[in-house]
């Protein structure tokens, strides 16, 4: 499966079960495929950089505070 173009999004980083999700300001959410530990950013507004991997999935390259 070819990788898509890079995407940058900002929203609220949440944990649903064991899945990281990015809650968008206008509604909707993205499931995040991310390596590493991001607990310190949970509940915070973040900027996510990565590529779209599916309908609602982002393969994350970077998560940082927004």
CORCORWO-V357345 format. One record per residue. N is the residue number from 1. RES is the residue in one letter. SS is DSSP state (~ for helix, > for strand, _ for the rest). PHI is phi in radians with two decimals (NA if undefined). D_FIRST is the distance of its C-alpha to the first C-alpha in Angstrom with 2 decimals. Layout:
N/RES/SS/PHI/D_FIRST ; N/RES/SS/PHI/D_FIRST
This chain:
1/X/_/NA/0.00 ; 2/X/_/-1.21/3.82 ; 3/X/_/-1.36/6.51 ; 4/X/_/-1.46/9.19 ; 5/X/_/-1.20/12.83 ; 6/X/>/-1.03/15.08 ; 7/X/>/-2.37/17.03 ; 8/X/>/-2.20/20.47 ; 9/X/>/-2.30/22.19 ; 10/X/>/-2.18/25.63 ; 11/X/>/-3.09/26.91 ; 12/X/>/-1.67/28.53 ; 13/X/>/-1.49/26.88 ; 14/X/>/-2.25/27.65 ; 15/X/>/-2.11/27.12 ; 16/X/>/-2.00/26.77 ; 17/X/_/1.17/27.39 ; 18/X/_/-1.92/25.22 ; 19/X/>/-1.80/22.48 ; 20/X/>/-1.28/22.68 ; 21/X/>/-2.32/22.61 ; 22/X/>/-1.93/23.36 ; 23/X/>/-1.48/26.03 ; 24/X/>/-1.46/26.18 ; 25/X/_/-1.04/29.69 ; 26/X/_/-1.57/29.55 ; 27/X/_/1.82/28.25 ; 28/X/_/1.49/24.91 ; 29/X/>/-2.68/22.81 ; 30/X/>/-2.06/19.43 ; 31/X/>/-1.49/18.37 ; 32/X/>/-1.95/17.76 ; 33/X/>/-1.77/15.89 ; 34/X/_/-2.36/18.41 ; 35/X/_/-1.61/20.05 ; 36/X/_/1.71/23.78 ; 37/X/_/-1.94/26.70 ; 38/X/_/-2.22/27.12 ; 39/X/~/-1.00/30.15 ; 40/X/~/-1.14/32.38 ; 41/X/~/-1.71/30.36 ; 42/X/_/-1.03/30.31 ; 43/X/_/1.44/32.24 ; 44/X/_/-1.90/31.97 ; 45/X/>/-1.34/30.54 ; 46/X/>/-2.29/27.61 ; 47/X/>/-1.95/25.26 ; 48/X/>/-2.00/21.59 ; 49/X/>/-2.05/19.31 ; 50/X/>/3.12/15.57 ; 51/X/>/-2.32/12.32 ; 52/X/>/-1.28/11.41 ; 53/X/_/-1.92/8.90 ; 54/X/_/-3.02/10.28 ; 55/X/_/-0.93/13.56 ; 56/X/_/-2.34/15.80 ; 57/X/>/-2.13/13.95 ; 58/X/>/-2.03/14.11 ; 59/X/>/-1.42/12.91 ; 60/X/>/-1.44/16.36 ; 61/X/>/-1.72/17.53 ; 62/X/>/-2.73/21.12 ; 63/X/>/-2.22/23.54 ; 64/X/>/-2.53/27.09 ; 65/X/>/-1.05/30.13 ; 66/X/_/-1.63/30.34
